[in-house]
Amino acid sequence: MAKNVGRLFINLHRILGTVLSILFLMWFLSGMVMMYHTYPSLTMQQRMQHAESLQVSDSLCLPASAQSVAFESVAGRNVCLVKTMQGEMMLDARTGQRISELTPEELMSVASRWTSATPTLIETLQEIDVWLIGVMPFSDFPVYHYALNDGQGSELYLSSRTGRALQLTDSSSRFWAWVGAIPHWIYIKQLRATGRQPWTDVVLWLSGFGIFMVLTGLFVGIRSLWMSRRRGSLSPYARPLFRWHHLTGLCFGLFVLTWIFSGFMSLADAPQLLWPVHGGHSARDMEPDTLSVTHFHLSLAKVIAKDEVKRVELKELGGMPFYHVFTAIDDYLVDASAAEARREELSAGQCRNMVQAVHHAGVAVQATMLETYDDYYVSQKHSLPLPVCRVSVADADGSTYYINPKNGACRYYNHNRRAGKWMYTGLHALNTPFFVAHSACRRFILWLLLLGGTIVSLTGTILAFRYAKRLLFTHKTIRK
């Protein structure tokens, strides 16, 4: 019986390895690249550096009601970007008239702000391409694709609806993405042509089968070690390739398992059977579903006149109206109920009151201003700003909010999300405060583990190729 079970696991591992080993090899090799280079994306700061400054005007029209409102200047005129239950739209900020699409001439003027040369229109896209996969610009088509002719191979993608820069790439970022993020994330545009779900399903199924393949390999490897130890050897395999695959699999198999599992968890939620969710809270709790536009008494003209403002968003935080102001180098809050424009930062008390307002009055809420990262508010690239206000709620979910006092941005964790964090970024990227503080140690460990995983996958790929070749040759011989 035990012999039959062992043979079953060997066959399962061999069959799954034949199909998936090349995929594992690709994941490990591209993972090395992604330690230093990822998929290109535009930050808000980059957009603001190339955006036009808002023009001072006393006639900026506020909509009667909306989920979100923002003001920018596009192609020489102030516009109002409005999101309602019916969808998103762009209005002329002076007249309130809807702008359905920008003209090619207006889009060219927007593109010109991104280069000192003269941009060239490459194509007008009606469907997603590989560099728009992470953006999913389904409401922005047609998307205008420009060459910026700056000597670096830079290419810019603009929304025809709003003129918003969707993506910026150059020769270097495209090269590293092709050998890093694109194969690692299986960014195939056909899988994302209609949305995220088809791609998610494919990645989850592949990594799910990969987890099972590694588990069968660990079973076979440990069983073979146990049997060979009785004969005074580490491995029963005499042939070098089999021996290398067996021994490196024993050394790095647990890492390979946790790495593939954590990759699976990048697209899956932690099981609620183990970490149930009770309240259904999220970071969106900090802002209302509909803005109370009448509460914004401070004139936008005063805000714009005080600084070289590129964008203004309307925000309500804890019932208090704020303008979220963006410049080329900074962003900050302005109290929209005051008589004059002045910068504001949220206090720990204000953050506590904001959270208390969305929870039961009897639930204990505690606010602490953090100057350093903790286990859940942490970033290897230090992209999360400090200080941050951590607001802990004594509810069944263990709700915790991290609120940026500078701009009101919020991140939310409960027991389920905390478990998911450890199962994804904790295992996959060693994203913890210790490794943020000791980045050289993190890089050494990741290189060691990734090289070990690569050797396991490479030897498995060669063995899989030989196995498939034997099967094919046997099949042809039988047919003859």
NORHUVEN-V509505 format. One record per run of one state. SS is the DSSP state (hx for helix, st for strand, lp for the rest). FROM is the first residue (numbers start at 0). TO is the last residue. If there is no record, write none. Layout:
{{SS FROM TO} {SS FROM TO}}
This chain:
{{lp 0 0} {hx 1 33} {lp 34 42} {hx 43 49} {lp 50 66} {st 67 73} {lp 74 75} {st 76 83} {lp 84 85} {st 86 91} {lp 92 96} {st 97 98} {lp 99 102} {hx 103 111} {lp 112 118} {st 119 124} {lp 125 128} {hx 129 131} {lp 132 141} {st 142 146} {lp 147 153} {st 154 158} {lp 159 163} {st 164 168} {lp 169 169} {hx 170 178} {lp 179 179} {hx 180 183} {lp 184 187} {hx 188 191} {lp 192 195} {hx 196 228} {lp 229 238} {hx 239 264} {lp 265 281} {hx 282 285} {lp 286 291} {hx 292 294} {lp 295 298} {hx 299 305} {lp 306 309} {st 310 316} {lp 317 318} {st 319 325} {lp 326 329} {st 330 334} {lp 335 341} {st 342 343} {lp 344 346} {hx 347 357} {lp 358 363} {st 364 369} {lp 370 386} {st 387 392} {lp 393 398} {st 399 402} {lp 403 408} {st 409 412} {lp 413 413} {hx 414 428} {lp 429 431} {hx 432 436} {lp 437 437} {hx 438 478} {lp 479 479}}
